[in-house]
Amino acid sequence: MSLKSKMVGLAIGLALATPALADDFPSKPITWIVPYTAGGITDTRSRLIADEFAKALGETVVVENKPGAGGTLGLEYVARADPDGYTIIYGTLGTLAAAPSLYKTLRYDPLADFESVHMMASSPNTLIAWKDTPYNNVQELVAYARDHPGEVTVGLAGIGTGTHLASELFMNATGIEMLQVPYKGSAPMLNDLIAGRLDVAFDYAVSTLGHQQSGAIKVLGVTGEDRLDLFPDAMTMAESGFPEATTGSWSGIFVPAGTPPDRVAILTDAFDTAMKTDKVQDAMAKVQSIFMDMDGAEMDAYVAAERDRWTRIIEAAGIEKR
């Protein structure tokens, strides 16, 4: 073979090999955008899972917080990111299902601007009350609120959050009217509840456990399909006679629309592996979060159905867009 022929053969071989090398995904760190502040339960969970996710991918996963506007600013950022698989977003019930009905100028389409990777978990809420309120369970609260319309105050840990939406769903399902009191987070809301300046609130089990154990608050019920191990005596909404009030604050991982399917598949498989590790499963069990083993078309259908559901609930509640 002549030297010229050898060089042509080498060039062809390199040309054929280049696409494989170029698509050696992932070949650099993955940026995981968390659209909430550092230090909260969402951020803590993300960093725990990111460690296992990185092991499964064989590449570094960097968690970056981009809070603001109920989480929607982070979603806007990722919707405009390069669809190369290197930027992923922590999506939630609030940012993907409720946001279109809560914000006038939402700069992303929850269904069109993202590709589903894998669901994460659903976290039921606890319905809690100040220790000296005259009701001790969901049925007693509903009866009291019906006799005293608009007098019971319910705290909101933030507009558009899962706890806010749980309160809207509860009032819609029970037909009662409560006076909503918005807060900038769970901590100030719980402070007022403990002090007796607030009657009831919805919050996550991990946030309320210590206060319940100290006797500062009482748990009236839970919003999940099953009772929680941390509060075995607290009945579910269905057991209390209000199955329509059943809900959970779900979350999942998404990438910008247009991300190559093969890269989405790699991310999906690695995230599934991470979620099923003992470390992650044990951590979720401690905070009473339920793993959602869902991806692809099933995940797309779930998110679309949740958007339809919360659109109806928010419109029925008469909540004006901000």
N, C-alpha and C positions, 0 to 999 in steps of 0.2 A: 504493500500500500504506500502511495506517495505521501510526502509530507503534507501536501495540500489537502489530500483526502482525509488524513488523520485530523487536521485542523478543523475541517468542515464537520467531521463526526463529533469532535469534542465540542464544537459550538452548538451543534444540535442537542447533544446530551445536556449541556448546561442550560439551554433554553427550556428543555423539558423538565429539568430539575428545579428551575427557579420558582414556578408556582407552588410547589410543595414546600420549599423553604420559606416563601413569602407567607404561606398560610399555616405556618407552624404556630398555631394559637393554643394557649397564650404565650407570648414571648416577652412580655413586659408586665408590670403590675396592673392589676384591675383596681379601678377606683369605685368604691361603693358609697354612693351618696345617701346619707341619712338626713331627711328634711326636718329634723328636730334638734333641739339643743343637746349638747354633750352632757353626760351624767345621768340622764333619765333612763327609764326602763327600756325604751326603744334603742337608745345608743348603746347601753350595756349589753343588750341582747345581740345587737349587730356585731359588736367587737368579739363576743364569745363565738358566734357562728363563723365570723370571718377567719378566725384562726383555723378552724376545721375545714372551711371552704378552701383556704390557701393550700392546705396539705393535699386535698383531693385534686386541686388544679395543678399543683406543682409550681405555683407562682404566687407572689405576694398579693395580698388583698388589702388595700388601704381604705379605711373608713374615714370619710370626710363629711362633716356636719354643715348643712346649708339650711338653717331654720328660717321661718318667716311665713306669715299669712296662712297659718294653720297647716303648714307643710307644703303648700302649693308652690312656693318659690323653688324648692328643690326639684319638684316635678317639672316645672318650666325649664329649668336648667338642663335636665337630662333629655327632655323632649327635643332640644336643639343640639345635643351633643353628637359627635360623629357616631354613626351606627356601625361601629367596628367591633363591638363586644367588650371594649375595655372600660366602659362606663355603665354601671348598673344602679338601680334606684330601689329604695325601700318604699313600696307602695302600700297604702292602707285603705280601709273602708272610707275614711274621711276624705283622702285626696283623690281617690278613683271612683267612688260610688256617690258620695254626697256633694263634693265640691261643685259640680256643674249646677246644682240647684242652690248653692249658697253664695257664689261669687259672680258679680256682674261681668268682670273682665278676666275670666280665666283664660290664660294664654296657652292652653294645651287641651287636646281632646283625649280623655282617658282611654278611649277604645282605639282611636286611629293612630295615636302618636307613640304607642308602646307595644312591644312584643312580650308576651308572658314567658317567664323562665320557670319559676317554681313558687308555689304557695309556701308560706312559712308556718303560721299558727293562728289560732283564734283564741282570744282571751276574753272569757265571760266577765261581766261586771258584777259587783256586789251592790245591792241597794242598801245603803246604810243610813242611820238616823242618830241624832243627838240622844244621849243616854236617857234623858228625862221626857222624851216625847210620849204621848199617851197611846202609842201603837207599837206593837212588837212583831208584826209580820206584815206581809204584803196586803192581805185581805183587810186587816184592821186599818192600815194606812189609807186604802182606797175608800173604805167606809167613812173614815174621818174626813178625808178630802171632799167627799161628796156632800157631807153635812156642813163643810166650811170651805166653799169654793173660792179659790184664789188666795187662801190664807196660808197654806203650807208653802214654805220656801224650799226650792230645790237648787242646789249649786251646780254650776257648769264649769268644768276645769278648763274650758276654752271653747269658743264657737267652732263648730265643725269637727270637734274631736269625737272619738267613739263614745265617751261618757255623755257628751251633749246629745248625741244621736240616740243613745239608750234612753235618756229621759224623754225625748220627743216621742219615741216609739211607745214608751210606757204610758204616757198620757193619752196617746192616740188609741191604744189597746184597751185602756180602762175607762176612758171617757171622763177623766177627771181634769181639773184645772189647777195647776200649781204656779206659783210666782217664781220665775227663773231669775237666778242671781249669777251673772257671769264673773269669772275670776281668771287671772292670768296664771293658770296652772293648778295642779292638784294640792300643793302644800298650803297656799293661803286659804283655799276652800276648806280643807280639813281643819285648819286652825279655827276657822269660824264655826264649823260644825261642833268641834270639841268644846268650844266656849259657849255654845248654845245660841249663837247669833244666826244660825242656819238650821233648818229642820232636817232635811234629807239631802242625799246626793248619790250619784252613781260613781264608782271608782273601781280600780283593779284590786283584786284580792291581796296582792303583795303589798299594796299601799295601805290597806286597811287592817291587816292582820294584827300588827302591834297595838293599834289603838283599841281594837276589839278585845284583845287579851287584857289590856289595862282597865277595861270597863268604861273607857271614855266615850265609846260609841257602841251601837248594837247593829247587827246585820239582820235586815228584815227579809232578804231573799237574794237569789242569784238569777242572772239572765241567761245562763247556759242551758243546754238540754238536760244536763245531769247535775246533781248536787256536787259541791266542791268538797274535797277531803278536808280542807282547812276549816270549813264551816258546815259540818255534816247535818246540823239541825235546821239550817236555812233552806227553805223549800225553793224549788225552781218556779219560774213564772207559770209554767204549765200546771204544776202541782197546785199552784195558788188559784188556778181558774182563768189565767190569762195567757194562753199559749202564743198569742200573736205578739207578746212582748219579749219573746225569746230572741236573743241576739248575742253576738260576740264581736269584738273589735279585731277583725282579721288583717293579716298582712302578707305580703309576698314580694318576690323579686322580679323586676322588669328591666328591659333594655329599650333603647330607642327603636322605633319602627324602621325597618330596612336592614336591621342587623342580619348578616348571613345566617341561614338556617343551621349550617353545620356548627357555627360558633355558639348559637343558642343551645344546640344539643349538648355541646361540651359543657357549657355553664350549667345546664339543667342536670346533667348526670353528676357533676361535681357537687352541686348544691344539695342534691338528693342524698348523696353519700354523707355530706357534712351534717345534714339534719338528722340522720339516722345513727349518728355516733352516740355512744353512751353519755359522753360529756354534755352534748346538747340536749338529749332527751331528759337527762336528770335535771338539768338547769330549768327546762321548761316545766317539768313536773312540779318543781319547788314553787313556781309562781302560778301554778294552775293553768298554764297555757296548753292548748290542745294542738298537736302537730297535724297539719293539713297536707296529706300526701297527694298532691294534685299539680299537674302541669299541662302544657299544651292546650289542645282544644277544650278539654274539660275545664281548665282554668279560665280560658277565654269566656266560656259560657257562664261560669260562676260569676265572674266580674260583671258581665253584661246584665245578668239577672239581678245582681245586687244594686247596680246603678238604677235599673228600672224600679226596684223595690223602694229605694230611698228617695227617688224622685217623687213617687206617690206620697210617701210619708211626709216629706218636707212640704210639699204643696198642700197636703191636707192640714198640716199644722199652721199654715199661713205665714211661714218664716220669710221675711223679705230678704232679697239678695243684698249683700254688702258691697 
